[in-house]
Amino acid sequence: MGLGQLLVVMLSLVAVGLVLYPFQQQREDVKVSGKPSYSGVGVVLISLLHLLSFATSFGSSLWVSFIGGIIMFKNLPRHQFGNLQAQMFPVYFKLVAACGAICVISVTILHPWSVATGFERLQVVVLGGSLGATLLNLFYFQPLTIKVMTQRHKVERQENVGSEVGMSRNSEVAKRNPELAKLNKRFGMIHGFSSLCNLFSFACLSFHSWYLASQMLP
């Protein structure tokens, strides 16, 4: 496990810990006044950290999922595109996971579960779902996708496939190459689950943006 992955795991564990076991001071404040007390500067700083982390996560997800990836797919040779994605996605998932963990931590500090409203509790669940889906991609689907992609590239090079831009001749070759057909099926399944996790994470972030917008109303 690299340093980046270790940092993501640590932040995620802190987020889970704060949800399940808030700060002692928080619990004491809640018992006395019904809500946690923070200084004005503290609230602003935590809120700013939450907003910046959310914006980074949402913006990165939007760009990678719907803009940058499509542009690269349409303009790069397919193997070059795949190799670039293999280098980019681990960093992307680490960034989104770290920002997601910070979002869960900050919203849990500002709105402890025991006194949070139903809508505020829903934000913890939604942000936790986004974080969980991203962690699943980071530690399981993404490494497996890269592994199968590398195996498929090796077989495709033997068939002189992979240098084309955009649509591939892979399906034609796979009709006469059972090994490539098998790898195509496995890659499609794993990549499909990975894409679903990524879209679920983005959907959760989009839902949370509605909550943030509602807090800006006068």
TORVEXTOR-844025 format. One record per residue (C-alpha): z, y, x; chain; residue number from 1. Coordinates in Angstrom, 3 decimals. Example, Ala and Ser with C-alpha at 12.3 -4.5 7.8 and 13.67 -1.06 7.14 Angstrom:
2
((7.800,-4.500,12.300),"A",1)
((7.140,-1.060,13.670),"A",2)
***
This chain:
218
((0.000,0.000,0.000),"A",1)
((-1.105,3.331,1.436),"A",2)
((0.930,6.528,1.538),"A",3)
((-0.912,8.002,-1.434),"A",4)
((-0.294,4.936,-3.591),"A",5)
((3.356,4.870,-2.528),"A",6)
((3.748,8.511,-3.592),"A",7)
((2.182,7.756,-6.965),"A",8)
((4.523,4.796,-7.506),"A",9)
((7.576,6.874,-6.570),"A",10)
((6.616,9.701,-8.945),"A",11)
((5.939,7.199,-11.729),"A",12)
((9.335,5.559,-11.258),"A",13)
((11.030,8.966,-11.324),"A",14)
((9.189,9.740,-14.581),"A",15)
((10.322,6.465,-16.166),"A",16)
((13.866,7.041,-14.924),"A",17)
((14.054,10.515,-16.437),"A",18)
((12.790,9.251,-19.780),"A",19)
((15.324,6.415,-19.891),"A",20)
((18.223,8.134,-18.100),"A",21)
((18.205,11.961,-18.154),"A",22)
((20.170,14.108,-15.724),"A",23)
((23.941,14.052,-16.259),"A",24)
((23.925,17.834,-16.669),"A",25)
((21.291,17.519,-19.345),"A",26)
((23.430,15.099,-21.330),"A",27)
((26.476,17.343,-21.035),"A",28)
((24.504,20.401,-22.168),"A",29)
((23.153,18.459,-25.126),"A",30)
((26.650,17.385,-26.188),"A",31)
((27.900,20.981,-26.117),"A",32)
((24.995,23.024,-27.437),"A",33)
((22.527,20.488,-28.769),"A",34)
((19.949,21.307,-26.106),"A",35)
((19.672,21.420,-22.303),"A",36)
((20.242,24.747,-20.584),"A",37)
((18.150,26.041,-17.692),"A",38)
((17.769,29.420,-16.097),"A",39)
((14.771,31.473,-17.146),"A",40)
((13.194,31.134,-13.711),"A",41)
((13.768,27.374,-13.752),"A",42)
((12.029,26.974,-17.105),"A",43)
((9.073,29.056,-15.942),"A",44)
((8.695,27.092,-12.702),"A",45)
((8.903,23.711,-14.422),"A",46)
((6.469,24.870,-17.107),"A",47)
((4.090,26.195,-14.446),"A",48)
((4.252,22.908,-12.540),"A",49)
((3.485,21.052,-15.761),"A",50)
((0.568,23.319,-16.634),"A",51)
((-0.994,23.138,-13.149),"A",52)
((-0.608,19.355,-13.002),"A",53)
((-2.124,18.934,-16.453),"A",54)
((-5.019,21.288,-15.671),"A",55)
((-5.771,19.430,-12.421),"A",56)
((-5.664,16.053,-14.133),"A",57)
((-7.717,17.130,-17.161),"A",58)
((-10.300,19.012,-15.110),"A",59)
((-10.720,16.179,-12.621),"A",60)
((-11.126,13.635,-15.427),"A",61)
((-13.664,15.804,-17.219),"A",62)
((-15.753,16.374,-14.098),"A",63)
((-15.705,12.835,-12.719),"A",64)
((-16.190,11.072,-16.060),"A",65)
((-18.781,13.254,-17.765),"A",66)
((-20.469,15.531,-15.221),"A",67)
((-20.321,14.597,-11.529),"A",68)
((-20.802,10.861,-11.997),"A",69)
((-23.865,11.299,-14.230),"A",70)
((-25.484,13.783,-11.832),"A",71)
((-24.932,11.447,-8.865),"A",72)
((-26.245,8.420,-10.784),"A",73)
((-29.464,10.236,-11.656),"A",74)
((-30.119,11.538,-8.125),"A",75)
((-28.828,8.951,-5.608),"A",76)
((-30.122,5.507,-4.642),"A",77)
((-28.012,3.039,-6.603),"A",78)
((-26.273,1.400,-3.640),"A",79)
((-25.544,4.799,-2.114),"A",80)
((-24.162,5.930,-5.466),"A",81)
((-21.946,2.836,-5.692),"A",82)
((-20.630,3.245,-2.149),"A",83)
((-19.837,6.906,-2.816),"A",84)
((-17.998,5.987,-6.015),"A",85)
((-16.026,3.361,-4.100),"A",86)
((-14.756,6.087,-1.761),"A",87)
((-14.195,8.698,-4.462),"A",88)
((-12.461,6.771,-7.241),"A",89)
((-9.355,5.665,-5.302),"A",90)
((-8.685,9.324,-4.462),"A",91)
((-9.480,10.380,-8.025),"A",92)
((-7.089,7.857,-9.584),"A",93)
((-4.318,8.761,-7.117),"A",94)
((-4.702,12.448,-7.962),"A",95)
((-4.738,11.902,-11.730),"A",96)
((-1.812,9.463,-11.546),"A",97)
((0.294,11.821,-9.406),"A",98)
((-0.415,14.754,-11.732),"A",99)
((0.263,12.547,-14.755),"A",100)
((3.637,11.495,-13.351),"A",101)
((4.551,15.140,-12.727),"A",102)
((3.590,15.971,-16.315),"A",103)
((5.843,13.222,-17.680),"A",104)
((8.709,14.332,-15.423),"A",105)
((8.416,18.011,-16.347),"A",106)
((8.080,17.497,-20.107),"A",107)
((11.040,15.098,-20.033),"A",108)
((13.189,17.631,-18.178),"A",109)
((12.269,20.426,-20.600),"A",110)
((12.544,18.220,-23.711),"A",111)
((15.112,15.418,-23.245),"A",112)
((14.377,12.488,-25.539),"A",113)
((17.750,12.653,-27.325),"A",114)
((17.151,16.174,-28.644),"A",115)
((13.356,16.401,-28.632),"A",116)
((11.423,16.828,-31.868),"A",117)
((9.055,14.108,-33.036),"A",118)
((6.047,16.037,-31.737),"A",119)
((7.720,16.542,-28.344),"A",120)
((8.582,12.847,-28.109),"A",121)
((4.985,12.058,-28.942),"A",122)
((3.894,14.090,-25.897),"A",123)
((6.067,11.912,-23.645),"A",124)
((4.463,8.801,-25.151),"A",125)
((0.939,10.211,-24.876),"A",126)
((1.368,11.388,-21.288),"A",127)
((3.019,8.075,-20.425),"A",128)
((0.014,6.258,-21.910),"A",129)
((-2.355,8.334,-19.796),"A",130)
((-0.290,7.607,-16.693),"A",131)
((-0.110,3.887,-17.477),"A",132)
((-3.882,3.584,-17.968),"A",133)
((-4.535,5.417,-14.707),"A",134)
((-2.074,3.212,-12.799),"A",135)
((-3.791,0.137,-14.247),"A",136)
((-7.083,1.447,-12.904),"A",137)
((-5.624,2.420,-9.526),"A",138)
((-3.887,-0.865,-8.771),"A",139)
((-6.003,-3.436,-10.612),"A",140)
((-9.396,-2.584,-12.088),"A",141)
((-10.624,-0.197,-9.380),"A",142)
((-9.988,-2.542,-6.389),"A",143)
((-11.461,-5.468,-8.340),"A",144)
((-14.508,-3.428,-9.353),"A",145)
((-15.182,-2.436,-5.743),"A",146)
((-14.781,-6.036,-4.589),"A",147)
((-17.300,-7.380,-7.115),"A",148)
((-19.662,-4.448,-6.493),"A",149)
((-19.669,-5.203,-2.759),"A",150)
((-20.514,-8.853,-3.465),"A",151)
((-23.299,-7.815,-5.810),"A",152)
((-24.734,-5.347,-3.303),"A",153)
((-24.922,-8.139,-0.713),"A",154)
((-26.941,-10.359,-3.052),"A",155)
((-29.143,-7.460,-4.145),"A",156)
((-30.010,-6.536,-0.561),"A",157)
((-31.281,-10.074,-0.063),"A",158)
((-33.574,-9.460,-3.047),"A",159)
((-34.614,-5.963,-1.861),"A",160)
((-32.897,-4.353,-4.831),"A",161)
((-30.594,-1.327,-4.794),"A",162)
((-32.586,1.459,-3.142),"A",163)
((-34.037,2.692,-6.449),"A",164)
((-32.756,5.875,-8.102),"A",165)
((-31.487,5.718,-11.653),"A",166)
((-32.442,2.609,-13.625),"A",167)
((-32.261,-0.605,-11.638),"A",168)
((-34.569,-3.606,-11.213),"A",169)
((-31.402,-5.706,-11.106),"A",170)
((-31.880,-7.295,-14.549),"A",171)
((-35.367,-8.535,-13.659),"A",172)
((-34.169,-10.178,-10.454),"A",173)
((-31.091,-11.634,-12.172),"A",174)
((-33.347,-13.718,-14.437),"A",175)
((-34.339,-15.837,-11.439),"A",176)
((-31.110,-15.509,-9.435),"A",177)
((-28.110,-17.206,-11.139),"A",178)
((-25.647,-15.847,-8.568),"A",179)
((-26.693,-12.269,-9.256),"A",180)
((-26.586,-12.884,-13.014),"A",181)
((-23.014,-14.192,-12.681),"A",182)
((-21.957,-11.172,-10.606),"A",183)
((-23.620,-8.816,-13.090),"A",184)
((-21.627,-10.315,-15.948),"A",185)
((-18.340,-10.112,-14.074),"A",186)
((-19.003,-6.589,-12.827),"A",187)
((-19.949,-5.409,-16.297),"A",188)
((-16.743,-6.800,-17.812),"A",189)
((-14.407,-5.352,-15.148),"A",190)
((-16.211,-2.016,-15.029),"A",191)
((-16.108,-1.859,-18.822),"A",192)
((-12.322,-2.301,-18.917),"A",193)
((-11.947,0.275,-16.148),"A",194)
((-14.064,2.768,-18.085),"A",195)
((-12.035,2.150,-21.245),"A",196)
((-8.798,2.850,-19.364),"A",197)
((-10.283,6.038,-17.954),"A",198)
((-11.485,7.189,-21.383),"A",199)
((-8.110,6.346,-22.940),"A",200)
((-6.374,8.408,-20.260),"A",201)
((-8.731,11.340,-20.907),"A",202)
((-8.180,11.044,-24.666),"A",203)
((-4.408,11.221,-24.141),"A",204)
((-4.803,14.309,-21.976),"A",205)
((-7.055,15.883,-24.602),"A",206)
((-4.423,15.239,-27.265),"A",207)
((-1.776,16.876,-25.086),"A",208)
((-4.002,19.941,-24.698),"A",209)
((-3.594,20.472,-28.455),"A",210)
((0.174,20.539,-27.989),"A",211)
((-0.102,23.050,-25.140),"A",212)
((-2.388,25.250,-27.237),"A",213)
((0.108,25.170,-30.121),"A",214)
((2.811,26.499,-27.763),"A",215)
((0.687,29.580,-27.039),"A",216)
((0.604,30.698,-30.665),"A",217)
((2.500,33.961,-31.339),"A",218)
***
